[in-house]
Amino acid sequence: MAGIQWETDFGAALEKAKQTGKPVFQDFWFDD
């Protein structure tokens, strides 16, 4: 876990999760 910026990265994960329908945690931690 190198240099996570919570505000931007988690916010982006939330947006991506909304679009893809994936669970936020899965998308956030295991983003391909």
C-alpha positions in Angstrom: 0.0 0.0 0.0 2.1 2.8 -1.2 1.1 6.5 -0.9 -2.7 6.2 -0.8 -4.4 9.5 -0.9 -7.7 8.7 0.7 -9.7 11.7 -0.4 -8.9 11.3 -4.1 -8.4 7.6 -4.4 -11.4 6.6 -2.3 -13.6 9.2 -4.0 -12.6 7.8 -7.4 -13.3 4.3 -6.2 -16.7 5.3 -5.1 -17.5 6.9 -8.5 -16.1 3.8 -10.3 -18.1 1.5 -8.0 -21.3 3.4 -8.9 -20.6 3.0 -12.6 -19.5 -0.6 -12.6 -21.8 -1.9 -9.8 -18.8 -3.5 -8.0 -18.4 -3.3 -4.2 -16.4 -0.3 -3.3 -13.9 -2.3 -1.2 -13.2 -4.7 -4.0 -12.8 -2.0 -6.6 -10.6 0.1 -4.3 -8.2 -2.5 -3.0 -8.0 -4.8 -6.1 -8.3 -2.3 -8.9 -7.0 -3.7 -12.2 
